């Protein structure tokens, strides 16, 4: 059963603590949108779950075990993480980048087997990348690279997937395409997904739950419609009466 728990974690950069005693649980079956103003701690929280940052106090549990207890390879079979941006250290073809998602299941220097090949081809197709499979990563647009990173994470076939603003470089059609892929993973394969999004309407349309954050605090975590109510959005993002917010998360500034 997929489950994430942050238990009284404290974390900061330098002398200032971003979190103090932050606690939240994300349970099985959730496609959880993480929403909040810039600097509220969304990315830092996801990095703590992914084991990329270590809290100064408290603990993070993934599927009932502390992240500290997992080895790097074992954790990679439980959690896939898609960063907001990725610096290319090695310039690889798209197919090889997606194949990197199979690394946790391969021994050192082991070649990909037929199952790995099949999974990679499936994920390339899911993310509309088959025609780019031999294109070098350095030649990709921002949106194409983002879809490649998502395909790589999907190839890990983990019970938990964390995505940091994966829609930021995508055009409108691909935003909906990726959200439909994630929704199918969540519904058909019971993958627990936490995704940082800034588009309230997309969060309301696709996510089952939402976490609303402000200044290192979780203001609320519930079904998405309850969390992303017009009143909550207005208060958290400090929107005045000259902004109109409807129940679908659309915002318009009154003239």
C-alpha positions in Angstrom: 0.0 0.0 0.0 1.5 3.3 -1.1 1.7 5.9 1.7 3.8 9.0 2.4 4.1 10.5 5.9 6.1 13.6 6.9 6.3 13.6 10.7 7.3 16.8 12.4 10.0 17.7 10.0 12.2 20.8 10.3 14.3 22.0 7.4 16.0 25.2 6.5 18.5 26.9 4.3 21.2 28.5 6.4 20.0 29.9 9.7 16.3 30.3 8.7 14.0 27.3 9.0 11.6 26.9 6.1 9.7 24.1 7.9 9.2 23.7 11.7 7.4 20.6 12.8 5.7 20.1 9.4 3.4 17.0 9.3 1.2 15.7 6.5 0.1 12.3 5.3 -0.6 11.4 1.7 -2.4 8.1 1.3 -3.0 5.3 -1.1 -4.8 6.2 -4.3 -4.2 10.0 -4.1 -3.3 12.1 -7.0 -2.4 15.0 -4.9 -1.8 18.5 -6.3 0.6 20.6 -4.2 -0.3 24.2 -4.5 1.0 27.4 -2.9 2.7 30.7 -3.5 6.4 30.8 -4.6 8.7 30.2 -1.7 6.0 28.3 0.4 8.1 25.1 0.5 6.5 22.9 -2.2 9.7 21.9 -3.9 11.6 21.4 -0.7 8.9 19.1 0.7 9.0 16.9 -2.4 12.8 16.7 -2.2 12.6 15.6 1.4 10.2 12.8 0.3 12.5 11.9 -2.6 15.5 11.6 -0.2 17.3 14.5 -1.9 17.2 16.6 1.2 17.5 15.4 4.8 15.4 17.1 7.5 17.2 18.5 10.4 14.6 17.0 12.7 11.6 14.7 12.3 11.4 12.0 9.7 9.9 11.1 6.3 8.3 7.7 5.7 7.6 6.1 2.3 5.5 3.0 2.4 6.0 2.5 6.1 9.8 2.9 6.2 11.9 5.9 6.9 13.6 7.3 3.8 16.9 7.2 5.8 16.6 3.4 5.9 16.5 3.0 2.1 19.6 2.5 0.0 19.7 4.7 -3.1 18.9 2.0 -5.5 16.1 0.5 -3.3 14.5 4.0 -2.9 14.5 4.4 -6.6 12.2 1.4 -6.9 9.8 3.1 -4.6 9.9 6.8 -5.6 10.3 8.4 -9.0 11.1 12.2 -9.0 10.7 14.6 -11.9 12.6 17.9 -11.2 11.4 21.2 -12.4 14.4 21.6 -14.6 17.3 19.2 -15.4 20.8 20.2 -16.4 22.2 17.8 -19.0 25.5 16.3 -17.8 25.6 13.8 -20.7 24.0 14.4 -24.0 22.0 11.2 -24.8 19.3 10.1 -27.2 15.8 10.3 -25.9 15.5 6.5 -25.8 18.6 6.2 -23.7 17.4 8.9 -21.3 14.1 7.0 -20.8 16.1 3.7 -20.3 17.8 5.3 -17.3 14.5 4.8 -15.5 15.2 1.1 -15.6 18.6 1.4 -13.8 17.3 0.5 -10.3 16.3 -3.0 -11.7 19.6 -3.7 -13.5 22.9 -4.8 -12.1 26.0 -2.8 -12.7 27.0 -3.0 -16.4 24.0 -5.2 -17.2 22.5 -4.6 -20.6 18.8 -3.9 -21.0 16.7 -7.0 -21.4 13.5 -7.5 -23.5 11.3 -6.4 -20.6 13.2 -3.1 -20.2 13.0 -2.5 -24.0 9.3 -3.1 -24.0 8.7 -0.8 -21.0 10.8 2.0 -22.5 9.0 1.8 -25.9 5.6 1.9 -24.1 6.6 5.0 -22.1 7.9 6.7 -25.3 4.5 6.1 -26.9 2.6 7.2 -23.8 4.4 10.6 -23.8 4.3 11.0 -27.6 8.1 10.7 -28.0 8.4 7.7 -30.3 9.2 9.9 -33.3 11.9 11.6 -31.2 13.5 8.4 -29.8 16.8 8.9 -31.6 17.0 12.7 -31.1 19.7 14.0 -28.8 18.5 15.6 -25.6 20.4 18.8 -26.4 18.3 19.2 -29.6 14.9 19.0 -27.7 12.6 21.9 -27.0 11.8 22.6 -23.3 8.5 20.8 -23.6 10.1 17.7 -25.3 12.7 17.5 -22.6 10.1 17.7 -19.9 8.1 14.9 -21.5 11.3 12.8 -21.7 11.9 13.3 -18.0 8.3 12.2 -17.3 8.7 9.1 -19.5 11.9 8.3 -17.6 10.1 8.5 -14.3 7.3 6.3 -15.6 9.8 3.7 -16.8 10.8 3.3 -13.1 7.4 1.8 -12.4 7.4 3.0 -8.8 4.4 3.0 -6.5 5.1 6.7 -5.7 5.7 9.5 -8.3 6.7 13.1 -7.4 6.6 15.8 -10.0 7.8 19.4 -9.6 5.9 21.7 -11.9 6.1 19.2 -14.9 3.6 21.3 -16.9 5.6 24.5 -16.9 7.3 24.0 -20.3 4.4 22.3 -22.1 1.9 23.8 -24.5 -1.8 23.5 -23.7 -2.4 20.2 -25.6 0.5 18.5 -24.0 -0.5 19.7 -20.5 -3.7 17.9 -20.8 -2.1 14.9 -22.4 0.4 14.5 -19.5 -2.3 14.9 -16.9 -4.4 12.2 -18.5 -1.4 9.9 -18.5 -0.9 10.6 -14.8 -4.6 10.1 -14.1 -4.5 6.7 -15.8 -1.4 5.7 -13.7 -3.2 6.7 -10.6 -6.5 5.0 -11.4 -5.4 1.9 -13.2 -2.1 1.2 -11.4 -2.8 2.8 -8.0 0.3 5.0 -8.3 0.4 7.6 -5.5 1.2 10.9 -7.3 2.2 14.3 -5.8 2.5 17.0 -8.4 3.3 20.7 -7.9 1.0 22.7 -10.1 0.1 26.4 -10.5 -3.0 26.0 -12.6 -5.9 25.7 -10.3 -8.3 24.6 -13.0 -6.1 21.6 -14.0 -5.7 20.6 -10.3 -9.4 20.7 -9.8 -10.0 18.7 -13.0 -7.5 15.9 -12.5 -6.3 15.6 -8.9 -8.2 13.7 -6.2 -6.7 15.6 -3.3 -4.7 18.8 -2.8 -2.3 20.3 -0.3 -2.3 24.0 0.1 0.9 25.5 1.4 1.9 28.9 2.7 5.2 30.0 4.3 6.3 26.4 5.1 3.0 25.4 6.6 0.3 23.0 5.3 -2.9 25.1 5.5 -5.1 22.2 4.4 -5.0 18.8 2.8 -8.3 17.3 1.7 -10.2 16.5 -1.5 -9.3 19.0 -4.1 -12.6 20.8 -4.3 -12.5 21.6 -0.6 -8.9 22.7 -0.6 -9.1 24.9 -3.7 -12.2 26.7 -2.9 -12.4 30.4 -4.1 -12.1 31.6 -0.5 -9.0 29.5 0.2 -7.3 30.6 -3.0 -8.1 34.2 -2.3 -6.7 34.1 1.2 -3.6 32.1 0.5 -2.6 34.1 -2.6 -3.7 37.4 -1.1 -6.1 38.3 -3.9 -8.2 41.3 -3.4 -11.8 42.1 -4.3 -10.7 43.1 -7.8 -10.1 39.4 -8.6 -13.0 37.0 -9.4 -12.5 33.3 -8.8 -15.0 30.7 -10.0 -15.5 27.1 -8.7 -13.4 25.7 -11.5 -10.3 27.7 -10.4 -10.4 30.3 -13.1 -9.3 33.7 -12.1 -10.1 37.0 -13.8 -9.2 40.5 -12.8 -12.1 42.8 -12.9 -11.7 45.9 -15.0 
